[in-house]
Amino acid sequence: MRVLIVGAGEVGSSIAADLSDSHEVVVVDVDADYVEQLQYDLDVLPVQGDGTESDVLEEAGVADADIVIASTDDDETNLAVCGTAATLADPFTIARVQKTAYLRTWRRTQRAFDVDFMVCTDLLTAQSIVRLIEFPTATDVDPFSSGRVQMAEFEVDPESEIAGQTVQAADRFESLTFAAVVEDGEATIPTGETVLTGGSKVLVIGTPDSVESFAAAVAPSSAAASVDDIVVVGGGQQGLLVAERLEERGFRPRLIEHDETRARDLAEQLPKTTVMAHDATDADFLAAENVGDADVVIACLDSDEKCLLVSLLSKRLGAGRAIASIETPEYVSLFETVGIDVAVNPREVTAEEITRFTRERRAENVAIVEPGEAEVLEVEVDDESVLAGRPIREAVADLPSEVVIGAITRDDTVITPRGDTVVEVGDHVVVFVPTGAQAAIAEKL
């Protein structure tokens, strides 16, 4: 498959890195430095130029492209790229946007702006944050099989009951599979003798109830049932979207916005949210409003440094958990080290969604676990699958050893895979696979 990416910034470069192992990738950017760096870093064809211009897209081979991805930081440029590509050829077009107005228009009209698939960075970020609320101790959560199966990643609390246990000893949760252990960014397949050390991350796949039970074991003091008081800091588009998603799930959050006019507008748009107009970096205000009693504080401010400050102040006052939207990728691991529980990077979330959608042309659903390390796929089994009509114990001999079958859904039933489980045509299997092998494995499944 030939993929043409316009925009070699953080989003475009990340997508190119994820796809270059199994696709022919061409990257277009106006910045000569970005183009030159790509030649050294990735196995892609770089083209310098303005991706909105027809001659540049023609030079990049748009006529042979299966997919065109417009991933610059400018909404109008991305829409123009897709429109120009559609006039020159017939690729599948994907546009990244910030403004939800464009997304609403696109959803109302088939292929508006000549865009086949549109992603909104702030909406994706809000959805990612709210998924983390539902599993308070998770660092990553993705649904499969229409929500009947969850993939979740947890950091093992050194004080938890499973810290120091082997996988065999910890494997006491019904309908749950231990798919991987992540240490220092490297994902490995656990055996029964693998020890779950404090500070390591564990990837599990199972029913929502089983994942919730595991979450309680990882950190009993942060069980999902205890999440009630949520404070959102920042009333920009991202904060508004987070509050809306929380209201949809039955929460009644509090929201702090420094601008009084904006706060009044938010109060009208959010009937179940208590909106306060004040500077959230004011420690006395946070104490007076009992922010320290919050189960979760979500920082969605226009400054990474302010997000860090608000998060640390809230934690010092006693808040249970701090989640922050952090624009600078290099800050993510640093901020998590100094006190933020989970830092969500909007550009990374967007790149993963676009990569996921591209992968889904081969699979039903895809989740990227550790960029460059592993993915989780959902595949519908057909009569040509190596799994069809065979016990898993026998079928795995035809698959790489790094593959883990995490769950099977048959109609509305979730089946925990065991060696003697026979997979049937029409089943949906959720599997953990190493990056680089997903295309070949998807074909076999």
C-alpha positions as MATLAB code, in Angstrom:
seq = 'MRVLIVGAGEVGSSIAADLSDSHEVVVVDVDADYVEQLQYDLDVLPVQGDGTESDVLEEAGVADADIVIASTDDDETNLAVCGTAATLADPFTIARVQKTAYLRTWRRTQRAFDVDFMVCTDLLTAQSIVRLIEFPTATDVDPFSSGRVQMAEFEVDPESEIAGQTVQAADRFESLTFAAVVEDGEATIPTGETVLTGGSKVLVIGTPDSVESFAAAVAPSSAAASVDDIVVVGGGQQGLLVAERLEERGFRPRLIEHDETRARDLAEQLPKTTVMAHDATDADFLAAENVGDADVVIACLDSDEKCLLVSLLSKRLGAGRAIASIETPEYVSLFETVGIDVAVNPREVTAEEITRFTRERRAENVAIVEPGEAEVLEVEVDDESVLAGRPIREAVADLPSEVVIGAITRDDTVITPRGDTVVEVGDHVVVFVPTGAQAAIAEKL';
ca = [
       0.000    0.000    0.000;
       1.320    3.463   -0.901;
       0.701    6.184    1.698;
       1.329    9.881    1.041;
       1.684   12.036    4.176;
       1.637   15.834    3.990;
       3.210   17.405    7.061;
       6.397   16.062    8.646;
       5.919   17.533   12.122;
       5.362   15.460   15.248;
       2.116   13.894   13.981;
       3.259   13.196   10.423;
       6.660   11.838   11.463;
       5.051    9.541   14.027;
       2.582    8.177   11.458;
       5.402    7.685    8.948;
       7.478    5.787   11.513;
       4.555    3.507   12.378;
       3.613    2.744    8.765;
       6.980    2.581    7.027;
       7.651   -0.977    8.161;
       4.785   -2.392    6.098;
       3.839    0.323    3.580;
       5.499    2.438    0.946;
       5.465    5.898    2.527;
       6.040    9.301    0.914;
       6.266   12.402    3.145;
       5.802   15.981    1.873;
       6.762   19.087    3.852;
       7.688   22.686    3.105;
      10.480   22.644    5.694;
      13.806   21.574    4.185;
      15.201   20.575    7.596;
      12.321   18.186    8.278;
      12.706   16.625    4.836;
      16.451   16.183    5.249;
      16.056   14.629    8.710;
      13.519   12.120    7.405;
      16.066   10.832    4.921;
      18.273    9.756    7.832;
      15.642    8.614   10.323;
      13.011    6.689    8.342;
      12.629    4.382    5.382;
      10.442    6.855    3.485;
      10.616    8.935    0.316;
      10.770   12.644    1.324;
       9.556   15.415   -0.978;
      10.077   19.109   -0.209;
       7.230   21.401   -1.196;
       3.748   22.740   -0.449;
       1.309   19.842   -0.287;
      -1.587   22.071   -1.350;
       0.009   22.557   -4.776;
      -0.882   20.093   -7.487;
       2.606   19.873   -9.005;
       4.092   18.950   -5.619;
       1.507   16.207   -5.059;
       2.109   14.926   -8.570;
       5.855   14.819   -7.882;
       5.083   12.860   -4.718;
       3.134   10.304   -6.740;
      -0.433   11.096   -5.700;
      -1.689    9.245   -8.781;
      -0.396    5.983   -7.291;
      -1.275    6.721   -3.671;
      -3.837    4.539   -1.921;
      -4.118    6.924    1.056;
      -3.349   10.637    1.460;
      -2.949   11.849    5.056;
      -2.994   15.615    5.688;
      -1.386   16.074    9.118;
      -0.072   19.629    9.303;
      -0.892   21.914   12.258;
      -3.230   24.052   10.108;
      -6.836   22.926    9.529;
      -7.365   24.844    6.290;
      -4.116   23.516    4.819;
      -5.160   19.960    5.583;
      -8.549   20.421    3.935;
      -6.896   22.006    0.897;
      -4.487   19.069    0.626;
      -7.364   16.586    0.565;
      -9.294   18.681   -1.970;
      -6.294   18.998   -4.265;
      -5.496   15.278   -4.007;
      -9.109   14.429   -4.891;
      -8.935   16.527   -8.065;
      -5.747   14.782   -9.203;
      -6.521   11.151   -8.351;
      -8.787    8.937   -6.272;
      -6.953    8.213   -3.007;
      -8.612    7.660    0.357;
      -8.128   10.989    2.150;
      -7.596   11.572    5.883;
      -7.513   15.049    7.433;
      -6.447   16.149   10.892;
      -8.324   19.177   12.288;
      -8.494   21.174   15.504;
     -11.847   22.914   15.016;
     -14.859   20.827   15.945;
     -16.945   22.932   13.523;
     -15.198   21.258   10.595;
     -15.832   17.841   12.135;
     -19.556   18.602   12.603;
     -19.864   19.726    8.970;
     -18.005   16.657    7.736;
     -20.260   14.322    9.730;
     -23.401   15.914    8.248;
     -22.384   15.664    4.602;
     -20.923   12.619    2.922;
     -17.312   13.286    1.960;
     -17.465   17.006    2.743;
     -14.221   18.816    1.875;
     -13.244   15.727   -0.196;
     -12.246   14.089    3.101;
     -12.990   10.390    3.622;
     -11.952   10.264    7.280;
     -11.507   13.196    9.662;
      -9.900   13.243   13.104;
     -10.278   16.092   15.598;
      -7.296   16.354   17.932;
      -9.128   17.859   20.919;
     -12.018   15.389   20.695;
      -9.645   12.410   20.535;
      -7.740   13.766   23.528;
     -10.953   14.234   25.515;
     -12.083   10.692   24.709;
      -8.716    9.277   25.775;
      -8.834   11.157   29.073;
     -12.392   10.052   29.868;
     -11.532    6.402   29.137;
      -8.825    6.716   31.790;
     -11.420    8.009   34.269;
     -13.401    4.806   33.872;
     -10.285    2.814   34.880;
      -8.586    5.180   37.342;
      -5.335    3.213   37.672;
      -4.866    2.602   33.941;
      -2.316    4.382   31.782;
      -4.029    3.302   28.553;
      -7.474    1.881   27.720;
      -8.980    0.780   24.399;
     -12.341   -0.954   23.728;
     -12.823   -3.871   21.335;
     -15.814   -5.859   20.084;
     -18.215   -2.953   20.627;
     -17.060   -2.539   24.221;
     -17.471   -6.186   25.232;
     -13.691   -6.524   25.499;
     -11.247   -4.024   27.006;
      -7.510   -3.740   26.572;
      -5.899   -1.849   29.437;
      -2.379   -1.072   30.562;
      -1.606   -0.643   34.265;
       1.487    0.312   36.208;
       2.048   -2.127   39.053;
       1.987   -0.313   42.383;
       4.903   -1.618   44.504;
       2.472   -1.772   47.458;
      -0.220   -3.714   45.575;
      -1.072   -7.321   46.286;
       0.211   -8.518   42.899;
       3.621   -6.821   43.106;
       6.265   -9.536   43.361;
       3.854  -12.282   42.291;
       4.332  -14.446   39.230;
       1.808  -14.212   36.403;
       0.618  -17.706   37.325;
      -0.107  -16.592   40.891;
      -1.721  -13.326   39.788;
      -3.862  -14.989   37.103;
      -6.972  -15.414   39.232;
      -9.315  -13.029   37.418;
     -12.100  -14.582   35.384;
     -12.126  -13.674   31.665;
      -8.728  -11.952   31.777;
      -5.538  -12.606   29.807;
      -2.088  -11.250   30.641;
      -0.879  -10.199   27.189;
       2.394   -8.385   27.857;
       4.701   -6.864   30.426;
       6.287   -3.505   29.529;
       9.579   -2.433   31.095;
      11.679    0.493   29.860;
       9.341    0.876   26.880;
       9.906   -2.714   25.713;
       6.964   -5.113   25.585;
       7.571   -8.832   26.226;
       5.253  -11.842   26.351;
       4.968  -13.124   29.925;
       5.137  -16.765   30.945;
       3.606  -18.225   34.074;
       6.923  -17.675   35.861;
       7.265  -13.991   34.890;
       7.409  -11.854   38.045;
       5.255   -8.693   38.098;
       7.627   -6.173   39.634;
       6.580   -2.843   41.116;
       6.829   -0.039   38.565;
       6.478   -2.299   35.535;
       3.452   -2.028   33.250;
       1.087   -4.914   32.571;
      -1.147   -5.183   29.523;
      -4.348   -7.175   30.080;
      -7.227   -8.086   27.777;
     -10.641   -9.166   29.048;
     -14.203   -8.230   29.856;
     -14.796   -4.792   31.431;
     -15.718   -6.433   34.751;
     -12.552   -8.514   34.845;
     -10.394   -5.520   33.924;
     -12.072   -3.501   36.679;
     -11.344   -6.276   39.199;
      -7.721   -6.323   38.120;
      -7.563   -2.535   38.426;
      -8.691   -2.802   42.046;
      -5.935   -5.326   42.740;
      -3.287   -3.136   41.137;
      -4.264   -0.161   43.330;
      -7.137   -0.900   45.759;
      -7.350    2.696   46.983;
      -8.204    3.910   43.480;
     -11.021    1.513   42.596;
     -13.315    2.745   39.827;
     -16.329    2.883   42.125;
     -14.605    5.559   44.204;
     -14.449    8.100   41.338;
     -17.133   10.687   41.948;
     -15.612   14.150   42.366;
     -13.845   15.259   39.154;
     -12.338   18.699   38.592;
     -11.547   19.903   35.065;
      -9.105   22.810   34.908;
      -9.290   24.883   31.735;
     -12.397   25.822   29.778;
     -11.012   25.890   26.268;
     -12.317   23.572   23.572;
     -10.521   20.584   25.068;
     -11.808   21.197   28.584;
     -15.345   21.677   27.258;
     -15.174   18.386   25.348;
     -13.886   16.555   28.436;
     -16.724   17.945   30.566;
     -19.320   17.014   27.918;
     -18.006   13.445   27.740;
     -18.092   13.202   31.539;
     -21.689   14.464   31.668;
     -22.659   11.856   29.074;
     -21.346    9.172   31.454;
     -23.346   10.451   34.409;
     -20.649   12.472   36.171;
     -21.267   15.964   37.532;
     -17.802   17.527   37.283;
     -16.513   20.885   38.456;
     -14.737   23.098   35.929;
     -12.400   26.031   36.601;
     -11.968   28.694   33.881;
     -10.097   31.964   34.518;
     -12.045   34.087   31.996;
     -15.418   35.188   33.421;
     -17.137   35.630   30.042;
     -16.003   32.205   28.876;
     -17.068   30.721   32.222;
     -20.610   32.071   31.762;
     -20.775   30.541   28.275;
     -19.570   27.200   29.611;
     -22.159   27.255   32.392;
     -24.894   27.551   29.754;
     -23.465   24.695   27.669;
     -22.810   22.331   30.593;
     -25.995   21.889   32.654;
     -24.526   19.168   34.908;
     -21.201   20.913   35.526;
     -20.396   23.439   38.246;
     -18.358   26.169   36.540;
     -16.097   28.465   38.563;
     -14.372   31.591   37.228;
     -10.916   31.882   38.780;
      -7.203   31.353   38.207;
      -6.573   27.673   38.928;
      -2.904   28.299   39.738;
      -4.039   30.122   42.889;
      -3.281   27.625   45.657;
      -5.507   29.432   48.184;
      -8.464   29.217   45.785;
      -7.871   25.506   45.193;
      -7.793   24.903   48.937;
     -10.930   26.994   49.541;
     -12.816   25.048   46.862;
     -11.710   21.699   48.332;
      -9.962   20.597   45.155;
      -7.864   18.382   47.414;
     -10.997   16.264   47.958;
     -11.296   15.500   44.230;
     -10.829   11.930   43.085;
      -9.398   13.125   39.769;
      -8.097   16.496   38.552;
      -7.821   16.970   34.778;
      -5.614   19.830   33.562;
      -6.403   21.114   30.041;
      -4.705   24.501   30.048;
      -2.934   26.322   27.217;
       0.465   25.944   28.889;
       2.230   22.690   29.777;
       3.904   24.419   32.711;
       0.537   25.592   34.095;
      -0.848   22.064   33.709;
       2.085   20.747   35.722;
       1.676   23.426   38.403;
      -2.073   22.869   38.808;
      -1.583   19.098   38.914;
       1.128   19.273   41.573;
      -0.814   21.806   43.684;
      -3.925   19.599   43.535;
      -1.968   16.477   44.490;
      -0.303   18.325   47.366;
      -3.743   19.324   48.649;
      -4.773   15.653   48.580;
      -6.390   15.041   45.170;
      -6.430   11.370   44.264;
      -5.148   11.454   40.706;
      -3.885   14.031   38.217;
      -4.295   13.700   34.445;
      -2.899   16.425   32.192;
      -2.989   17.238   28.494;
       0.631   17.996   27.563;
       1.463   19.470   24.152;
       5.233   18.899   24.241;
       6.054   15.200   23.713;
       9.395   15.495   25.485;
       7.599   16.583   28.666;
       5.326   13.544   28.920;
       7.675   11.126   30.688;
       9.276   13.961   32.691;
       5.941   15.210   34.039;
       4.860   11.681   34.927;
       8.110   11.264   36.837;
       7.622   14.390   38.961;
       4.010   13.808   39.956;
       1.408   13.739   37.167;
      -0.220   10.308   37.093;
      -0.931   10.295   33.345;
       0.197   12.840   30.767;
      -1.744   12.675   27.497;
      -0.109   14.176   24.414;
      -2.730   15.329   21.846;
      -0.378   14.954   18.871;
       0.517   11.403   19.896;
      -3.157   10.522   20.357;
      -3.917   11.911   16.883;
      -1.036   10.060   15.235;
      -2.116    6.817   16.876;
      -5.728    7.275   15.714;
      -4.680    7.873   12.102;
      -2.268    4.931   12.226;
      -5.000    2.819   13.807;
      -7.456    3.692   11.058;
      -4.899    2.846    8.376;
      -4.223   -0.504   10.045;
      -7.959   -1.166   10.276;
      -8.116   -1.570    6.518;
      -6.704   -5.013    7.355;
      -8.304   -5.515   10.785;
     -11.593   -4.684   12.524;
      -9.915   -2.595   15.219;
      -6.374   -1.695   16.253;
      -4.785   -0.266   19.396;
      -1.156    0.829   19.543;
       0.315   -0.311   22.839;
       3.854    1.034   22.838;
       4.752    3.029   19.697;
       7.225    0.972   17.714;
       6.788   -2.035   20.004;
       3.394   -3.726   19.794;
      -0.252   -3.492   18.793;
      -3.531   -5.184   19.637;
      -5.728   -6.220   16.712;
      -9.327   -7.324   16.452;
      -9.874   -9.657   13.487;
     -12.975  -11.490   12.283;
     -12.132  -15.124   11.566;
     -13.025  -16.374    8.083;
     -12.800  -19.883    6.634;
      -9.246  -19.234    5.399;
      -7.930  -18.296    8.849;
      -5.353  -20.573   10.462;
      -7.580  -20.473   13.564;
     -10.824  -21.610   11.927;
     -12.139  -24.891   13.305;
      -8.967  -25.638   15.270;
      -8.069  -25.686   18.964;
      -5.870  -22.733   19.864;
      -3.156  -25.087   21.128;
      -2.842  -26.493   17.608;
      -3.376  -23.277   15.638;
      -0.709  -21.196   17.399;
       1.953  -23.414   15.827;
       1.227  -21.555   12.575;
       1.665  -18.132   14.203;
       4.772  -16.323   15.504;
       5.610  -17.049   19.132;
       5.109  -13.370   20.042;
       1.369  -13.528   19.299;
      -1.042  -13.707   22.258;
      -4.745  -14.399   21.744;
      -6.340  -12.264   24.445;
     -10.087  -12.743   23.944;
     -12.698  -14.190   21.599;
     -16.203  -12.837   21.062;
     -18.877  -15.070   19.569;
     -22.132  -13.235   18.959;
     -22.626  -11.415   22.299;
     -20.512  -13.818   24.361;
     -16.927  -13.225   25.426;
     -14.816  -16.387   25.548;
     -11.566  -16.542   27.483;
      -9.125  -18.386   25.194;
      -7.578  -21.590   26.479;
      -5.520  -24.233   24.728;
      -8.521  -26.461   23.958;
     -10.789  -23.571   22.834;
     -11.929  -24.134   19.235;
     -12.236  -20.938   17.207;
     -15.183  -20.777   14.805;
     -15.706  -18.882   11.558;
     -17.307  -15.534   12.377;
     -15.626  -15.233   15.781;
     -13.824  -11.990   16.576;
     -10.394  -12.547   18.093;
      -8.427   -9.861   19.939;
      -4.699  -10.528   19.657;
      -1.472   -8.923   20.850;
       1.137   -8.738   18.083;
       4.612   -7.210   17.720;
       4.892   -4.128   15.528;
       6.151   -5.030   12.075;
       4.351   -8.379   11.984;
       0.762   -7.131   12.186;
       0.079   -7.159    8.437;
       1.257  -10.753    7.979;
      -0.510  -11.917   11.124;
      -3.771  -10.196   10.152;
      -3.657  -12.073    6.836;
      -3.204  -15.420    8.618;
      -5.999  -14.719   11.090;
];
